[in-house]
Amino acid sequence: MTNQPGSRDDATVTKGATAGQGPAAWAWTAVVVAILNAIAVGIGLVVIAVDHIHSSIAADGAWINVVAGPTFPLLAALILRQRDPAKPRRQDRLAWLFLGLGLLCTATVVVFTYAAYGVRHDLPLTSAFVWVETWLWTSVVPGVALLFLWFPTGDVVGLRWRWAVRAAIGADVCLWLGAAFQPGRLSDFQDRVANPLGFSAAQHVLGPFDGLGHALLALAFFAAVASLVVRYQRGDGRVRG
């Protein structure tokens, strides 16, 4: 006589199938975000070229925004697609960071394009976009440092390395404080427009934060590269490959 599977077995199978569908659904969402980011970046570059807007993407190293905008969400999709639902979800943090940085990098291109085009053609909300453009970039490089610290497991290589994560976050905050309210003309717009919310008092109070942010960022990047070396030495063939 053949035993029939009970309701408990059916529930287990259903629960496993549902858990497996979650990462796959989010992976497809990340792919859609990558496509939308590519379209947004492409439109921004076309507007910059057609309107002959001066852009210092190559000089400032902002090419990472153009490349990472479409590609980082695809890396997030790959991580989510390959994740085993039965294992801890530490890698999900790495996927969300890839996805968030992809959106942030795309936003930097879009915001700069609208701000620069708005300055020339007197579009509404231009001042707001100009102000956001002054500080939106500050989170990109600390975010990349955090990616290196978490790659590929979604966590630091050991408890002693958690200070580097705090250093990257602190660098982000300090760089934002040093840029958001800094007075003066903005080089991104060929010195034709000043920071709408910049004031001289902030330069004395918040000015030192910029130097502190760069120092913390250098420490975070040094630790990130060192942690990759340590992870490689400790890792198995899967980590090294």
Rosetta blueprint (number, residue, H / E / L):
1 M L
2 T L
3 N L
4 Q L
5 P L
6 G L
7 S H
8 R H
9 D H
10 D H
11 A H
12 T H
13 V H
14 T H
15 K H
16 G H
17 A H
18 T H
19 A H
20 G H
21 Q H
22 G H
23 P H
24 A H
25 A H
26 W H
27 A H
28 W H
29 T H
30 A H
31 V H
32 V H
33 V H
34 A H
35 I H
36 L H
37 N H
38 A H
39 I H
40 A H
41 V H
42 G H
43 I H
44 G H
45 L H
46 V H
47 V H
48 I H
49 A H
50 V H
51 D L
52 H L
53 I L
54 H L
55 S L
56 S L
57 I H
58 A H
59 A H
60 D H
61 G L
62 A L
63 W H
64 I H
65 N H
66 V H
67 V H
68 A H
69 G H
70 P H
71 T H
72 F H
73 P H
74 L H
75 L H
76 A H
77 A H
78 L H
79 I H
80 L H
81 R H
82 Q H
83 R L
84 D L
85 P L
86 A L
87 K L
88 P L
89 R L
90 R H
91 Q H
92 D H
93 R H
94 L H
95 A H
96 W H
97 L H
98 F H
99 L H
100 G H
101 L H
102 G H
103 L H
104 L H
105 C H
106 T H
107 A H
108 T H
109 V H
110 V H
111 V H
112 F H
113 T H
114 Y H
115 A H
116 A H
117 Y H
118 G H
119 V H
120 R H
121 H H
122 D L
123 L L
124 P L
125 L L
126 T H
127 S H
128 A H
129 F H
130 V H
131 W H
132 V H
133 E H
134 T H
135 W H
136 L H
137 W H
138 T H
139 S H
140 V H
141 V H
142 P H
143 G H
144 V H
145 A H
146 L H
147 L H
148 F H
149 L H
150 W H
151 F L
152 P L
153 T L
154 G L
155 D L
156 V L
157 V L
158 G L
159 L H
160 R H
161 W H
162 R H
163 W H
164 A H
165 V H
166 R H
167 A H
168 A H
169 I H
170 G H
171 A H
172 D H
173 V H
174 C H
175 L H
176 W H
177 L H
178 G H
179 A H
180 A H
181 F L
182 Q L
183 P L
184 G L
185 R E
186 L L
187 S H
188 D H
189 F H
190 Q L
191 D L
192 R L
193 V L
194 A E
195 N L
196 P L
197 L L
198 G L
199 F L
200 S H
201 A H
202 A H
203 Q H
204 H H
205 V H
206 L H
207 G H
208 P H
209 F H
210 D H
211 G H
212 L H
213 G H
214 H H
215 A H
216 L H
217 L H
218 A H
219 L H
220 A H
221 F H
222 F H
223 A H
224 A H
225 V H
226 A H
227 S H
228 L H
229 V H
230 V H
231 R H
232 Y H
233 Q H
234 R H
235 G L
236 D L
237 G H
238 R H
239 V H
240 R H
241 G L
